[in-house]
């Protein structure tokens, strides 16, 4: 896994956490769900990259 991919995944995860927190703070369920989805997407990408690394 390239460093760029790690950075992008980490940024997406952090962005998702921020969105989720802001959604909770403002009672915005849509924003909270978007943040949760962003985190899930980042975690799935990370898992896929880890599988690729395991086969190298």
PyMOL CGO cylinders between C-alpha atoms (Angstrom):
from pymol import cmd
from pymol.cgo import CYLINDER

trace = [
    CYLINDER, 0.00, 0.00, 0.00, 1.35, 3.37, -0.96, 0.3, 1, 1, 1, 1, 1, 1,
    CYLINDER, 1.35, 3.37, -0.96, 1.81, 6.20, 1.42, 0.3, 1, 1, 1, 1, 1, 1,
    CYLINDER, 1.81, 6.20, 1.42, -0.65, 8.29, -0.60, 0.3, 1, 1, 1, 1, 1, 1,
    CYLINDER, -0.65, 8.29, -0.60, -3.37, 5.69, -0.08, 0.3, 1, 1, 1, 1, 1, 1,
    CYLINDER, -3.37, 5.69, -0.08, -2.70, 5.57, 3.66, 0.3, 1, 1, 1, 1, 1, 1,
    CYLINDER, -2.70, 5.57, 3.66, -2.93, 9.34, 3.89, 0.3, 1, 1, 1, 1, 1, 1,
    CYLINDER, -2.93, 9.34, 3.89, -6.13, 9.49, 1.84, 0.3, 1, 1, 1, 1, 1, 1,
    CYLINDER, -6.13, 9.49, 1.84, -7.77, 6.77, 3.94, 0.3, 1, 1, 1, 1, 1, 1,
    CYLINDER, -7.77, 6.77, 3.94, -6.76, 8.45, 7.18, 0.3, 1, 1, 1, 1, 1, 1,
    CYLINDER, -6.76, 8.45, 7.18, -8.05, 11.81, 5.93, 0.3, 1, 1, 1, 1, 1, 1,
    CYLINDER, -8.05, 11.81, 5.93, -11.36, 10.26, 4.90, 0.3, 1, 1, 1, 1, 1, 1,
    CYLINDER, -11.36, 10.26, 4.90, -11.68, 8.60, 8.31, 0.3, 1, 1, 1, 1, 1, 1,
    CYLINDER, -11.68, 8.60, 8.31, -10.92, 11.84, 10.16, 0.3, 1, 1, 1, 1, 1, 1,
    CYLINDER, -10.92, 11.84, 10.16, -13.33, 13.76, 7.93, 0.3, 1, 1, 1, 1, 1, 1,
    CYLINDER, -13.33, 13.76, 7.93, -16.02, 11.19, 8.64, 0.3, 1, 1, 1, 1, 1, 1,
    CYLINDER, -16.02, 11.19, 8.64, -15.44, 11.46, 12.39, 0.3, 1, 1, 1, 1, 1, 1,
    CYLINDER, -15.44, 11.46, 12.39, -15.71, 15.24, 12.20, 0.3, 1, 1, 1, 1, 1, 1,
    CYLINDER, -15.71, 15.24, 12.20, -18.92, 15.07, 10.16, 0.3, 1, 1, 1, 1, 1, 1,
    CYLINDER, -18.92, 15.07, 10.16, -20.43, 12.56, 12.56, 0.3, 1, 1, 1, 1, 1, 1,
    CYLINDER, -20.43, 12.56, 12.56, -19.50, 14.65, 15.61, 0.3, 1, 1, 1, 1, 1, 1,
    CYLINDER, -19.50, 14.65, 15.61, -20.85, 17.83, 14.04, 0.3, 1, 1, 1, 1, 1, 1,
    CYLINDER, -20.85, 17.83, 14.04, -24.05, 16.00, 13.07, 0.3, 1, 1, 1, 1, 1, 1,
    CYLINDER, -24.05, 16.00, 13.07, -24.49, 14.79, 16.64, 0.3, 1, 1, 1, 1, 1, 1,
    CYLINDER, -24.49, 14.79, 16.64, -23.82, 18.26, 18.03, 0.3, 1, 1, 1, 1, 1, 1,
    CYLINDER, -23.82, 18.26, 18.03, -26.36, 19.90, 15.75, 0.3, 1, 1, 1, 1, 1, 1,
    CYLINDER, -26.36, 19.90, 15.75, -28.91, 17.04, 15.77, 0.3, 1, 1, 1, 1, 1, 1,
    CYLINDER, -28.91, 17.04, 15.77, -28.42, 16.67, 12.01, 0.3, 1, 1, 1, 1, 1, 1,
    CYLINDER, -28.42, 16.67, 12.01, -29.08, 12.99, 11.38, 0.3, 1, 1, 1, 1, 1, 1,
    CYLINDER, -29.08, 12.99, 11.38, -28.16, 13.20, 7.68, 0.3, 1, 1, 1, 1, 1, 1,
    CYLINDER, -28.16, 13.20, 7.68, -24.73, 14.66, 8.41, 0.3, 1, 1, 1, 1, 1, 1,
    CYLINDER, -24.73, 14.66, 8.41, -24.18, 12.15, 11.19, 0.3, 1, 1, 1, 1, 1, 1,
    CYLINDER, -24.18, 12.15, 11.19, -25.03, 9.29, 8.81, 0.3, 1, 1, 1, 1, 1, 1,
    CYLINDER, -25.03, 9.29, 8.81, -22.74, 10.72, 6.11, 0.3, 1, 1, 1, 1, 1, 1,
    CYLINDER, -22.74, 10.72, 6.11, -19.88, 10.85, 8.59, 0.3, 1, 1, 1, 1, 1, 1,
    CYLINDER, -19.88, 10.85, 8.59, -20.50, 7.27, 9.64, 0.3, 1, 1, 1, 1, 1, 1,
    CYLINDER, -20.50, 7.27, 9.64, -20.61, 6.18, 5.98, 0.3, 1, 1, 1, 1, 1, 1,
    CYLINDER, -20.61, 6.18, 5.98, -17.33, 8.00, 5.25, 0.3, 1, 1, 1, 1, 1, 1,
    CYLINDER, -17.33, 8.00, 5.25, -15.65, 6.21, 8.14, 0.3, 1, 1, 1, 1, 1, 1,
    CYLINDER, -15.65, 6.21, 8.14, -16.97, 2.85, 6.98, 0.3, 1, 1, 1, 1, 1, 1,
    CYLINDER, -16.97, 2.85, 6.98, -15.77, 3.51, 3.44, 0.3, 1, 1, 1, 1, 1, 1,
    CYLINDER, -15.77, 3.51, 3.44, -12.29, 4.41, 4.71, 0.3, 1, 1, 1, 1, 1, 1,
    CYLINDER, -12.29, 4.41, 4.71, -12.17, 1.27, 6.85, 0.3, 1, 1, 1, 1, 1, 1,
    CYLINDER, -12.17, 1.27, 6.85, -13.17, -0.93, 3.91, 0.3, 1, 1, 1, 1, 1, 1,
    CYLINDER, -13.17, -0.93, 3.91, -10.50, 0.64, 1.71, 0.3, 1, 1, 1, 1, 1, 1,
    CYLINDER, -10.50, 0.64, 1.71, -7.94, 0.12, 4.46, 0.3, 1, 1, 1, 1, 1, 1,
    CYLINDER, -7.94, 0.12, 4.46, -8.92, -3.54, 4.81, 0.3, 1, 1, 1, 1, 1, 1,
    CYLINDER, -8.92, -3.54, 4.81, -8.61, -4.04, 1.05, 0.3, 1, 1, 1, 1, 1, 1,
    CYLINDER, -8.61, -4.04, 1.05, -5.17, -2.49, 1.04, 0.3, 1, 1, 1, 1, 1, 1,
    CYLINDER, -5.17, -2.49, 1.04, -4.13, -4.73, 3.93, 0.3, 1, 1, 1, 1, 1, 1,
    CYLINDER, -4.13, -4.73, 3.93, -5.22, -7.79, 1.95, 0.3, 1, 1, 1, 1, 1, 1,
    CYLINDER, -5.22, -7.79, 1.95, -3.16, -6.59, -1.01, 0.3, 1, 1, 1, 1, 1, 1,
    CYLINDER, -3.16, -6.59, -1.01, -0.16, -6.10, 1.26, 0.3, 1, 1, 1, 1, 1, 1,
    CYLINDER, -0.16, -6.10, 1.26, -0.56, -9.61, 2.68, 0.3, 1, 1, 1, 1, 1, 1,
    CYLINDER, -0.56, -9.61, 2.68, -0.20, -11.13, -0.80, 0.3, 1, 1, 1, 1, 1, 1,
    CYLINDER, -0.20, -11.13, -0.80, 2.97, -9.21, -1.67, 0.3, 1, 1, 1, 1, 1, 1,
]
cmd.load_cgo(trace, "trace")
